[in-house]
Amino acid sequence: MKCLLIYDIPDDRARGKIADFCLDYGLDRLQYSAFMGDLSPNHQEELMLKIERRLGKAAGRIDLFAICQEDWRKRLSLSQGMSPQGENHE
Amino acid sequence: MKCLLIYDIPDDRARGKIADFCLDYGLDRLQYSAFMGDLSPNHQEELMLKIERRLGKAAGRIDLFAICQEDWRKRLSLSQGMSPQGENHE
C-alpha cells in the first residue's frame, strides 16, 4: 500500500534519526521532509510507534497517509532544480 | 475534495509567497510545509499553475494529492509542542 509520510521536526538530531527510520522501512525521499513507499498497515503502526518513542518530549508533527492507487495516480507534481536526497538543505 | 499540498522550496521569498497562495485558496496549514483543504480539480490545476509561474526558475518541488475520504480517515498523526502556524520555524 502506497504511503506518504510527512514530518515537521525542528530538532536536527531527532529529525535526522527519524529520516533514517523512514529509509530503514524502505521509504524513498520525495521531498526533504516527505517520504513515500509501500507499507503494510502493521508497518505503518510500527514506524509511527518508533518515531513516537524517538521523538520523546521533543516538538514535532508527523502525518502518515496510505493513499490508494487511484489518488496516487492523480497527484499533481512540479519539480525543478531539486536534489531528491535533500542536499538543497545542507 | 480533500487535498494535501506539500512543498520543498529553499528560497524564503518564493516559499512565503507560495504559502500565501495556498492560504488564498482556503487551505489550512497542517505542517510548516504542508497544507490541507478542499479543492476542486479545476482549483487544483489553477493553484499549481500559479505556483509554477511564481516559482519561475527557482528550485522547488511541489506535490498535490487529492485524498479520498476513506484514506483521509485512516491517516496516522502525531503532534506535540508544535504551532500550526509554523512559528517553530521563525
N, CA and C atoms of all chains as a GROMACS GRO file, in nm:
protein
  540
    1MET      N    1   0.084  -0.120   0.000
    1MET     CA    2   0.000   0.000   0.000
    1MET      C    3   0.088   0.125   0.000
    2LYS      N    4   0.064   0.210  -0.100
    2LYS     CA    5   0.147   0.328  -0.119
    2LYS      C    6   0.123   0.428  -0.004
    3CYS      N    7   0.231   0.469   0.060
    3CYS     CA    8   0.219   0.559   0.174
    3CYS      C    9   0.301   0.686   0.154
    4LEU      N   10   0.254   0.790   0.217
    4LEU     CA   11   0.324   0.918   0.218
    4LEU      C   12   0.340   0.958   0.364
    5LEU      N   13   0.463   0.979   0.405
    5LEU     CA   14   0.488   1.025   0.542
    5LEU      C   15   0.552   1.164   0.534
    6ILE      N   16   0.492   1.259   0.604
    6ILE     CA   17   0.548   1.394   0.607
    6ILE      C   18   0.573   1.431   0.752
    7TYR      N   19   0.678   1.508   0.775
    7TYR     CA   20   0.704   1.549   0.913
    7TYR      C   21   0.754   1.691   0.920
    8ASP      N   22   0.738   1.745   1.039
    8ASP     CA   23   0.787   1.878   1.072
    8ASP      C   24   0.848   1.865   1.211
    9ILE      N   25   0.981   1.854   1.213
    9ILE     CA   26   1.052   1.826   1.338
    9ILE      C   27   1.167   1.926   1.350
   10PRO      N   28   1.152   2.028   1.435
   10PRO     CA   29   1.254   2.133   1.442
   10PRO      C   30   1.392   2.085   1.486
   11ASP      N   31   1.398   1.988   1.575
   11ASP     CA   32   1.528   1.944   1.628
   11ASP      C   33   1.605   1.862   1.523
   12ASP      N   34   1.726   1.909   1.489
   12ASP     CA   35   1.803   1.847   1.381
   12ASP      C   36   1.836   1.700   1.406
   13ARG      N   37   1.876   1.669   1.531
   13ARG     CA   38   1.918   1.531   1.557
   13ARG      C   39   1.799   1.435   1.554
   14ALA      N   40   1.689   1.478   1.615
   14ALA     CA   41   1.568   1.392   1.612
   14ALA      C   42   1.522   1.375   1.468
   15ARG      N   43   1.524   1.483   1.390
   15ARG     CA   44   1.478   1.476   1.252
   15ARG      C   45   1.565   1.380   1.170
   16GLY      N   46   1.696   1.390   1.190
   16GLY     CA   47   1.786   1.303   1.116
   16GLY      C   48   1.762   1.156   1.148
   17LYS      N   49   1.740   1.129   1.276
   17LYS     CA   50   1.718   0.990   1.319
   17LYS      C   51   1.588   0.936   1.260
   18ILE      N   52   1.487   1.020   1.260
   18ILE     CA   53   1.356   0.977   1.210
   18ILE      C   54   1.358   0.961   1.058
   19ALA      N   55   1.438   1.042   0.991
   19ALA     CA   56   1.460   1.020   0.846
   19ALA      C   57   1.523   0.883   0.825
   20ASP      N   58   1.619   0.847   0.910
   20ASP     CA   59   1.681   0.714   0.899
   20ASP      C   60   1.579   0.603   0.917
   21PHE      N   61   1.489   0.619   1.015
   21PHE     CA   62   1.383   0.517   1.034
   21PHE      C   63   1.303   0.499   0.904
   22CYS      N   64   1.268   0.612   0.842
   22CYS     CA   65   1.187   0.605   0.719
   22CYS      C   66   1.262   0.528   0.611
   23LEU      N   67   1.391   0.557   0.597
   23LEU     CA   68   1.472   0.486   0.497
   23LEU      C   69   1.484   0.338   0.534
   24ASP      N   70   1.500   0.309   0.664
   24ASP     CA   71   1.508   0.170   0.710
   24ASP      C   72   1.382   0.092   0.672
   25TYR      N   73   1.270   0.159   0.672
   25TYR     CA   74   1.144   0.092   0.637
   25TYR      C   75   1.122   0.088   0.485
   26GLY      N   76   1.223   0.126   0.411
   26GLY     CA   77   1.216   0.113   0.266
   26GLY      C   78   1.150   0.230   0.196
   27LEU      N   79   1.126   0.337   0.269
   27LEU     CA   80   1.065   0.454   0.204
   27LEU      C   81   1.172   0.532   0.128
   28ASP      N   82   1.129   0.602   0.025
   28ASP     CA   83   1.218   0.688  -0.053
   28ASP      C   84   1.184   0.833  -0.024
   29ARG      N   85   1.288   0.917  -0.035
   29ARG     CA   86   1.266   1.059  -0.011
   29ARG      C   87   1.197   1.122  -0.132
   30LEU      N   88   1.084   1.184  -0.107
   30LEU     CA   89   1.010   1.254  -0.212
   30LEU      C   90   1.046   1.402  -0.206
   31GLN      N   91   1.054   1.453  -0.084
   31GLN     CA   92   1.100   1.590  -0.058
   31GLN      C   93   1.189   1.580   0.066
   32TYR      N   94   1.244   1.694   0.106
   32TYR     CA   95   1.333   1.691   0.223
   32TYR      C   96   1.262   1.635   0.346
   33SER      N   97   1.136   1.668   0.363
   33SER     CA   98   1.060   1.624   0.480
   33SER      C   99   0.941   1.538   0.442
   34ALA      N  100   0.951   1.467   0.331
   34ALA     CA  101   0.842   1.381   0.286
   34ALA      C  102   0.899   1.254   0.226
   35PHE      N  103   0.844   1.141   0.268
   35PHE     CA  104   0.890   1.010   0.222
   35PHE      C  105   0.772   0.932   0.167
   36MET      N  106   0.801   0.847   0.069
   36MET     CA  107   0.694   0.766   0.012
   36MET      C  108   0.741   0.623  -0.008
   37GLY      N  109   0.646   0.531  -0.009
   37GLY     CA  110   0.679   0.392  -0.033
   37GLY      C  111   0.568   0.301   0.012
   38ASP      N  112   0.590   0.173  -0.003
   38ASP     CA  113   0.488   0.075   0.034
   38ASP      C  114   0.506   0.030   0.178
   39LEU      N  115   0.398   0.038   0.255
   39LEU     CA  116   0.400  -0.009   0.393
   39LEU      C  117   0.266  -0.079   0.421
   40SER      N  118   0.274  -0.195   0.483
   40SER     CA  119   0.152  -0.261   0.528
   40SER      C  120   0.095  -0.181   0.646
   41PRO      N  121  -0.033  -0.202   0.676
   41PRO     CA  122  -0.090  -0.134   0.794
   41PRO      C  123  -0.009  -0.162   0.922
   42ASN      N  124   0.038  -0.284   0.940
   42ASN     CA  125   0.120  -0.315   1.058
   42ASN      C  126   0.248  -0.234   1.060
   43HIS      N  127   0.315  -0.225   0.947
   43HIS     CA  128   0.439  -0.149   0.942
   43HIS      C  129   0.415   0.001   0.958
   44GLN      N  130   0.301   0.048   0.912
   44GLN     CA  131   0.267   0.189   0.935
   44GLN      C  132   0.261   0.218   1.086
   45GLU      N  133   0.188   0.131   1.157
   45GLU     CA  134   0.173   0.149   1.302
   45GLU      C  135   0.308   0.139   1.373
   46GLU      N  136   0.385   0.042   1.330
   46GLU     CA  137   0.515   0.014   1.392
   46GLU      C  138   0.610   0.133   1.373
   47LEU      N  139   0.613   0.186   1.251
   47LEU     CA  140   0.701   0.300   1.223
   47LEU      C  141   0.657   0.422   1.305
   48MET      N  142   0.528   0.445   1.314
   48MET     CA  143   0.481   0.560   1.393
   48MET      C  144   0.517   0.543   1.541
   49LEU      N  145   0.511   0.421   1.590
   49LEU     CA  146   0.549   0.397   1.730
   49LEU      C  147   0.697   0.422   1.752
   50LYS      N  148   0.780   0.378   1.658
   50LYS     CA  149   0.924   0.401   1.668
   50LYS      C  150   0.954   0.551   1.668
   51ILE      N  151   0.885   0.621   1.580
   51ILE     CA  152   0.904   0.766   1.570
   51ILE      C  153   0.862   0.833   1.701
   52GLU      N  154   0.748   0.790   1.754
   52GLU     CA  155   0.697   0.848   1.878
   52GLU      C  156   0.797   0.827   1.992
   53ARG      N  157   0.852   0.707   2.001
   53ARG     CA  158   0.950   0.679   2.107
   53ARG      C  159   1.075   0.763   2.088
   54ARG      N  160   1.125   0.774   1.966
   54ARG     CA  161   1.248   0.851   1.942
   54ARG      C  162   1.227   0.999   1.967
   55LEU      N  163   1.108   1.047   1.932
   55LEU     CA  164   1.080   1.189   1.949
   55LEU      C  165   1.079   1.227   2.097
   56GLY      N  166   1.031   1.134   2.182
   56GLY     CA  167   1.026   1.164   2.325
   56GLY      C  168   0.942   1.286   2.352
   57LYS      N  169   1.000   1.384   2.422
   57LYS     CA  170   0.924   1.505   2.452
   57LYS      C  171   0.952   1.618   2.352
   58ALA      N  172   1.035   1.591   2.254
   58ALA     CA  173   1.067   1.695   2.155
   58ALA      C  174   0.943   1.731   2.074
   59ALA      N  175   0.943   1.854   2.025
   59ALA     CA  176   0.830   1.900   1.943
   59ALA      C  177   0.836   1.835   1.806
   60GLY      N  178   0.718   1.811   1.751
   60GLY     CA  179   0.715   1.756   1.616
   60GLY      C  180   0.574   1.724   1.573
   61ARG      N  181   0.557   1.718   1.444
   61ARG     CA  182   0.431   1.670   1.388
   61ARG      C  183   0.463   1.575   1.274
   62ILE      N  184   0.398   1.460   1.278
   62ILE     CA  185   0.417   1.358   1.174
   62ILE      C  186   0.279   1.312   1.126
   63ASP      N  187   0.262   1.306   0.996
   63ASP     CA  188   0.137   1.254   0.938
   63ASP      C  189   0.172   1.146   0.838
   64LEU      N  190   0.104   1.034   0.850
   64LEU     CA  191   0.127   0.923   0.757
   64LEU      C  192  -0.006   0.890   0.688
   65PHE      N  193  -0.005   0.899   0.555
   65PHE     CA  194  -0.124   0.871   0.475
   65PHE      C  195  -0.099   0.747   0.391
   66ALA      N  196  -0.192   0.654   0.396
   66ALA     CA  197  -0.194   0.544   0.297
   66ALA      C  198  -0.283   0.593   0.184
   67ILE      N  199  -0.231   0.598   0.064
   67ILE     CA  200  -0.301   0.661  -0.048
   67ILE      C  201  -0.331   0.556  -0.154
   68CYS      N  202  -0.457   0.543  -0.191
   68CYS     CA  203  -0.497   0.439  -0.287
   68CYS      C  204  -0.439   0.471  -0.425
   69GLN      N  205  -0.429   0.368  -0.508
   69GLN     CA  206  -0.367   0.381  -0.640
   69GLN      C  207  -0.430   0.493  -0.724
   70GLU      N  208  -0.561   0.499  -0.716
   70GLU     CA  209  -0.636   0.599  -0.794
   70GLU      C  210  -0.594   0.741  -0.753
   71ASP      N  211  -0.588   0.767  -0.623
   71ASP     CA  212  -0.547   0.901  -0.576
   71ASP      C  213  -0.401   0.927  -0.607
   72TRP      N  214  -0.320   0.824  -0.594
   72TRP     CA  215  -0.177   0.840  -0.620
   72TRP      C  216  -0.152   0.879  -0.766
   73ARG      N  217  -0.226   0.810  -0.853
   73ARG     CA  218  -0.212   0.832  -0.996
   73ARG      C  219  -0.249   0.976  -1.035
   74LYS      N  220  -0.342   1.033  -0.962
   74LYS     CA  221  -0.394   1.165  -0.999
   74LYS      C  222  -0.317   1.281  -0.935
   75ARG      N  223  -0.212   1.252  -0.863
   75ARG     CA  224  -0.140   1.361  -0.797
   75ARG      C  225  -0.078   1.456  -0.900
   76LEU      N  226  -0.066   1.581  -0.861
   76LEU     CA  227  -0.002   1.682  -0.946
   76LEU      C  228   0.134   1.714  -0.886
   77SER      N  229   0.237   1.712  -0.968
   77SER     CA  230   0.372   1.737  -0.916
   77SER      C  231   0.448   1.833  -1.006
   78LEU      N  232   0.530   1.911  -0.941
   78LEU     CA  233   0.618   2.004  -1.011
   78LEU      C  234   0.753   1.998  -0.941
   79SER      N  235   0.857   1.976  -1.019
   79SER     CA  236   0.990   1.965  -0.957
   79SER      C  237   1.094   2.022  -1.051
   80GLN      N  238   1.177   2.109  -1.000
   80GLN     CA  239   1.286   2.162  -1.080
   80GLN      C  240   1.404   2.202  -0.991
   81GLY      N  241   1.522   2.165  -1.038
   81GLY     CA  242   1.644   2.206  -0.969
   81GLY      C  243   1.662   2.152  -0.829
   82MET      N  244   1.590   2.042  -0.797
   82MET     CA  245   1.599   1.989  -0.662
   82MET      C  246   1.674   1.855  -0.662
   83SER      N  247   1.750   1.834  -0.556
   83SER     CA  248   1.809   1.703  -0.534
   83SER      C  249   1.713   1.622  -0.448
   84PRO      N  250   1.677   1.501  -0.492
   84PRO     CA  251   1.584   1.421  -0.411
   84PRO      C  252   1.644   1.381  -0.277
   85GLN      N  253   1.775   1.388  -0.265
   85GLN     CA  254   1.836   1.349  -0.136
   85GLN      C  255   1.839   1.464  -0.037
   86GLY      N  256   1.785   1.577  -0.076
   86GLY     CA  257   1.774   1.686   0.020
   86GLY      C  258   1.900   1.770   0.034
   87GLU      N  259   1.992   1.760  -0.061
   87GLU     CA  260   2.115   1.839  -0.050
   87GLU      C  261   2.089   1.990  -0.058
   88ASN      N  262   1.975   2.029  -0.115
   88ASN     CA  263   1.943   2.171  -0.119
   88ASN      C  264   1.937   2.232   0.022
   89HIS      N  265   1.926   2.146   0.124
   89HIS     CA  266   1.911   2.196   0.261
   89HIS      C  267   2.038   2.190   0.342
   90GLU      N  268   2.147   2.143   0.284
   90GLU     CA  269   2.267   2.126   0.366
   90GLU      C  270   2.366   2.241   0.350
   91MET      N  271  -1.326   1.816  -0.243
   91MET     CA  272  -1.232   1.703  -0.239
   91MET      C  273  -1.112   1.740  -0.150
   92LYS      N  274  -1.088   1.658  -0.052
   92LYS     CA  275  -0.981   1.687   0.045
   92LYS      C  276  -0.844   1.676  -0.023
   93CYS      N  277  -0.766   1.780  -0.008
   93CYS     CA  278  -0.635   1.782  -0.073
   93CYS      C  279  -0.523   1.807   0.026
   94LEU      N  280  -0.409   1.756  -0.009
   94LEU     CA  281  -0.287   1.777   0.068
   94LEU      C  282  -0.183   1.832  -0.028
   95LEU      N  283  -0.129   1.948   0.005
   95LEU     CA  284  -0.023   2.006  -0.078
   95LEU      C  285   0.103   2.015   0.008
   96ILE      N  286   0.211   1.958  -0.043
   96ILE     CA  287   0.338   1.967   0.030
   96ILE      C  288   0.442   2.030  -0.062
   97TYR      N  289   0.531   2.107  -0.002
   97TYR     CA  290   0.633   2.167  -0.088
   97TYR      C  291   0.769   2.170  -0.020
   98ASP      N  292   0.870   2.184  -0.102
   98ASP     CA  293   1.008   2.195  -0.057
   98ASP      C  294   1.069   2.303  -0.146
   99ILE      N  295   1.076   2.424  -0.093
   99ILE     CA  296   1.119   2.540  -0.170
   99ILE      C  297   1.226   2.613  -0.090
  100PRO      N  298   1.353   2.598  -0.130
  100PRO     CA  299   1.461   2.657  -0.049
  100PRO      C  300   1.455   2.810  -0.039
  101ASP      N  301   1.413   2.880  -0.144
  101ASP     CA  302   1.415   3.026  -0.141
  101ASP      C  303   1.304   3.080  -0.050
  102ASP      N  304   1.344   3.160   0.050
  102ASP     CA  305   1.249   3.207   0.151
  102ASP      C  306   1.136   3.291   0.092
  103ARG      N  307   1.171   3.382  -0.001
  103ARG     CA  308   1.066   3.470  -0.054
  103ARG      C  309   0.966   3.394  -0.140
  104ALA      N  310   1.017   3.308  -0.226
  104ALA     CA  311   0.926   3.228  -0.309
  104ALA      C  312   0.839   3.140  -0.220
  105ARG      N  313   0.900   3.080  -0.119
  105ARG     CA  314   0.822   2.992  -0.030
  105ARG      C  315   0.712   3.069   0.041
  106GLY      N  316   0.745   3.187   0.089
  106GLY     CA  317   0.645   3.269   0.159
  106GLY      C  318   0.529   3.306   0.069
  107LYS      N  319   0.562   3.340  -0.055
  107LYS     CA  320   0.457   3.379  -0.149
  107LYS      C  321   0.367   3.260  -0.183
  108ILE      N  322   0.428   3.146  -0.197
  108ILE     CA  323   0.352   3.026  -0.233
  108ILE      C  324   0.267   2.978  -0.116
  109ALA      N  325   0.317   2.998   0.006
  109ALA     CA  326   0.233   2.972   0.124
  109ALA      C  327   0.110   3.062   0.121
  110ASP      N  328   0.130   3.189   0.083
  110ASP     CA  329   0.016   3.281   0.073
  110ASP      C  330  -0.086   3.233  -0.030
  111PHE      N  331  -0.038   3.184  -0.144
  111PHE     CA  332  -0.131   3.130  -0.245
  111PHE      C  333  -0.216   3.018  -0.183
  112CYS      N  334  -0.150   2.929  -0.110
  112CYS     CA  335  -0.224   2.816  -0.050
  112CYS      C  336  -0.332   2.868   0.044
  113LEU      N  337  -0.298   2.966   0.126
  113LEU     CA  338  -0.396   3.023   0.219
  113LEU      C  339  -0.508   3.094   0.141
  114ASP      N  340  -0.471   3.165   0.033
  114ASP     CA  341  -0.572   3.231  -0.050
  114ASP      C  342  -0.674   3.131  -0.107
  115TYR      N  343  -0.628   3.011  -0.135
  115TYR     CA  344  -0.719   2.910  -0.190
  115TYR      C  345  -0.794   2.836  -0.078
  116GLY      N  346  -0.784   2.887   0.042
  116GLY     CA  347  -0.863   2.832   0.151
  116GLY      C  348  -0.802   2.711   0.219
  117LEU      N  349  -0.676   2.684   0.189
  117LEU     CA  350  -0.611   2.571   0.256
  117LEU      C  351  -0.566   2.613   0.396
  118ASP      N  352  -0.557   2.514   0.484
  118ASP     CA  353  -0.506   2.537   0.619
  118ASP      C  354  -0.369   2.472   0.633
  119ARG      N  355  -0.290   2.532   0.718
  119ARG     CA  356  -0.156   2.478   0.740
  119ARG      C  357  -0.166   2.353   0.828
  120LEU      N  358  -0.112   2.245   0.778
  120LEU     CA  359  -0.108   2.120   0.856
  120LEU      C  360   0.029   2.108   0.922
  121GLN      N  361   0.131   2.141   0.845
  121GLN     CA  362   0.268   2.149   0.895
  121GLN      C  363   0.328   2.274   0.833
  122TYR      N  364   0.453   2.303   0.868
  122TYR     CA  365   0.516   2.423   0.814
  122TYR      C  366   0.515   2.423   0.661
  123SER      N  367   0.537   2.309   0.601
  123SER     CA  368   0.544   2.299   0.454
  123SER      C  369   0.436   2.208   0.398
  124ALA      N  370   0.324   2.199   0.467
  124ALA     CA  371   0.213   2.113   0.422
  124ALA      C  372   0.081   2.182   0.451
  125PHE      N  373  -0.005   2.183   0.350
  125PHE     CA  374  -0.135   2.248   0.362
  125PHE      C  375  -0.243   2.148   0.325
  126MET      N  376  -0.360   2.164   0.384
  126MET     CA  377  -0.471   2.075   0.352
  126MET      C  378  -0.600   2.155   0.338
  127GLY      N  379  -0.693   2.101   0.262
  127GLY     CA  380  -0.822   2.165   0.247
  127GLY      C  381  -0.894   2.114   0.125
  128ASP      N  382  -1.011   2.167   0.101
  128ASP     CA  383  -1.093   2.122  -0.011
  128ASP      C  384  -1.063   2.203  -0.136
  129LEU      N  385  -1.034   2.134  -0.244
  129LEU     CA  386  -1.010   2.199  -0.373
  129LEU      C  387  -1.074   2.114  -0.482
  130SER      N  388  -1.146   2.180  -0.572
  130SER     CA  389  -1.199   2.110  -0.689
  130SER      C  390  -1.082   2.076  -0.781
  131PRO      N  391  -1.101   1.982  -0.873
  131PRO     CA  392  -0.994   1.953  -0.970
  131PRO      C  393  -0.950   2.079  -1.045
  132ASN      N  394  -1.044   2.167  -1.083
  132ASN     CA  395  -1.006   2.291  -1.151
  132ASN      C  396  -0.917   2.380  -1.064
  133HIS      N  397  -0.954   2.394  -0.939
  133HIS     CA  398  -0.873   2.477  -0.849
  133HIS      C  399  -0.737   2.414  -0.819
  134GLN      N  400  -0.732   2.282  -0.820
  134GLN     CA  401  -0.602   2.216  -0.802
  134GLN      C  402  -0.507   2.255  -0.917
  135GLU      N  403  -0.558   2.247  -1.039
  135GLU     CA  404  -0.477   2.280  -1.157
  135GLU      C  405  -0.437   2.427  -1.155
  136GLU      N  406  -0.533   2.511  -1.120
  136GLU     CA  407  -0.512   2.656  -1.119
  136GLU      C  408  -0.405   2.695  -1.016
  137LEU      N  409  -0.416   2.637  -0.898
  137LEU     CA  410  -0.318   2.667  -0.793
  137LEU      C  411  -0.178   2.621  -0.835
  138MET      N  412  -0.169   2.503  -0.895
  138MET     CA  413  -0.038   2.454  -0.940
  138MET      C  414   0.020   2.545  -1.048
  139LEU      N  415  -0.064   2.597  -1.136
  139LEU     CA  416  -0.016   2.688  -1.240
  139LEU      C  417   0.034   2.819  -1.180
  140LYS      N  418  -0.039   2.871  -1.081
  140LYS     CA  419   0.005   2.994  -1.015
  140LYS      C  420   0.139   2.972  -0.946
  141ILE      N  421   0.152   2.858  -0.881
  141ILE     CA  422   0.277   2.825  -0.812
  141ILE      C  423   0.391   2.815  -0.914
  142GLU      N  424   0.364   2.748  -1.025
  142GLU     CA  425   0.468   2.730  -1.128
  142GLU      C  426   0.515   2.866  -1.180
  143ARG      N  427   0.419   2.956  -1.205
  143ARG     CA  428   0.456   3.088  -1.256
  143ARG      C  429   0.537   3.166  -1.153
  144ARG      N  430   0.494   3.159  -1.024
  144ARG     CA  431   0.565   3.235  -0.921
  144ARG      C  432   0.705   3.180  -0.897
  145LEU      N  433   0.716   3.048  -0.909
  145LEU     CA  434   0.845   2.984  -0.882
  145LEU      C  435   0.947   3.025  -0.990
  146GLY      N  436   0.899   3.044  -1.114
  146GLY     CA  437   0.990   3.082  -1.222
  146GLY      C  438   1.100   2.978  -1.237
  147LYS      N  439   1.225   3.024  -1.230
  147LYS     CA  440   1.336   2.930  -1.246
  147LYS      C  441   1.392   2.885  -1.111
  148ALA      N  442   1.332   2.930  -1.002
  148ALA     CA  443   1.382   2.891  -0.870
  148ALA      C  444   1.361   2.741  -0.848
  149ALA      N  445   1.447   2.684  -0.766
  149ALA     CA  446   1.437   2.541  -0.734
  149ALA      C  447   1.316   2.516  -0.645
  150GLY      N  448   1.255   2.401  -0.664
  150GLY     CA  449   1.145   2.366  -0.577
  150GLY      C  450   1.079   2.237  -0.618
  151ARG      N  451   1.011   2.177  -0.525
  151ARG     CA  452   0.928   2.060  -0.555
  151ARG      C  453   0.796   2.076  -0.484
  152ILE      N  454   0.688   2.056  -0.557
  152ILE     CA  455   0.554   2.068  -0.502
  152ILE      C  456   0.475   1.944  -0.543
  153ASP      N  457   0.406   1.884  -0.449
  153ASP     CA  458   0.318   1.771  -0.478
  153ASP      C  459   0.181   1.799  -0.419
  154LEU      N  460   0.081   1.776  -0.501
  154LEU     CA  461  -0.057   1.798  -0.456
  154LEU      C  462  -0.135   1.667  -0.473
  155PHE      N  463  -0.187   1.618  -0.362
  155PHE     CA  464  -0.264   1.494  -0.363
  155PHE      C  465  -0.410   1.523  -0.328
  156ALA      N  466  -0.501   1.473  -0.408
  156ALA     CA  467  -0.642   1.470  -0.369
  156ALA      C  468  -0.663   1.334  -0.302
  157ILE      N  469  -0.708   1.337  -0.179
  157ILE     CA  470  -0.712   1.214  -0.098
  157ILE      C  471  -0.858   1.183  -0.064
  158CYS      N  472  -0.902   1.063  -0.099
  158CYS     CA  473  -1.042   1.027  -0.075
  158CYS      C  474  -1.070   1.018   0.075
  159GLN      N  475  -1.200   1.029   0.108
  159GLN     CA  476  -1.241   1.031   0.250
  159GLN      C  477  -1.188   0.911   0.327
  160GLU      N  478  -1.196   0.796   0.263
  160GLU     CA  479  -1.154   0.671   0.328
  160GLU      C  480  -1.005   0.677   0.367
  161ASP      N  481  -0.922   0.721   0.273
  161ASP     CA  482  -0.778   0.731   0.301
  161ASP      C  483  -0.752   0.841   0.404
  162TRP      N  484  -0.826   0.949   0.394
  162TRP     CA  485  -0.806   1.060   0.487
  162TRP      C  486  -0.836   1.015   0.630
  163ARG      N  487  -0.946   0.942   0.642
  163ARG     CA  488  -0.992   0.895   0.773
  163ARG      C  489  -0.887   0.804   0.838
  164LYS      N  490  -0.814   0.729   0.756
  164LYS     CA  491  -0.722   0.629   0.811
  164LYS      C  492  -0.581   0.683   0.836
  165ARG      N  493  -0.561   0.812   0.815
  165ARG     CA  494  -0.426   0.865   0.835
  165ARG      C  495  -0.383   0.852   0.981
  166LEU      N  496  -0.253   0.837   1.002
  166LEU     CA  497  -0.196   0.832   1.136
  166LEU      C  498  -0.122   0.962   1.162
  167SER      N  499  -0.150   1.024   1.276
  167SER     CA  500  -0.088   1.153   1.305
  167SER      C  501  -0.035   1.156   1.447
  168LEU      N  502   0.073   1.229   1.462
  168LEU     CA  503   0.133   1.251   1.594
  168LEU      C  504   0.176   1.397   1.597
  169SER      N  505   0.133   1.467   1.701
  169SER     CA  506   0.168   1.609   1.708
  169SER      C  507   0.188   1.648   1.853
  170GLN      N  508   0.298   1.713   1.879
  170GLN     CA  509   0.321   1.762   2.015
  170GLN      C  510   0.411   1.886   2.011
  171GLY      N  511   0.371   1.986   2.090
  171GLY     CA  512   0.454   2.105   2.107
  171GLY      C  513   0.473   2.188   1.982
  172MET      N  514   0.384   2.173   1.883
  172MET     CA  515   0.400   2.246   1.759
  172MET      C  516   0.293   2.352   1.745
  173SER      N  517   0.332   2.465   1.688
  173SER     CA  518   0.235   2.565   1.649
  173SER      C  519   0.192   2.536   1.507
  174PRO      N  520   0.060   2.530   1.480
  174PRO     CA  521   0.018   2.502   1.343
  174PRO      C  522   0.052   2.616   1.247
  175GLN      N  523   0.081   2.732   1.300
  175GLN     CA  524   0.116   2.845   1.212
  175GLN      C  525   0.264   2.845   1.174
  176GLY      N  526   0.338   2.749   1.223
  176GLY     CA  527   0.476   2.738   1.182
  176GLY      C  528   0.572   2.829   1.258
  177GLU      N  529   0.529   2.880   1.373
  177GLU     CA  530   0.620   2.967   1.449
  177GLU      C  531   0.743   2.893   1.500
  178ASN      N  532   0.737   2.760   1.506
  178ASN     CA  533   0.856   2.684   1.546
  178ASN      C  534   0.973   2.712   1.452
  179HIS      N  535   0.943   2.767   1.334
  179HIS     CA  536   1.048   2.787   1.233
  179HIS      C  537   1.097   2.930   1.224
  180GLU      N  538   1.045   3.020   1.307
  180GLU     CA  539   1.087   3.160   1.289
  180GLU      C  540   1.195   3.200   1.388
   0.00000   0.00000   0.00000
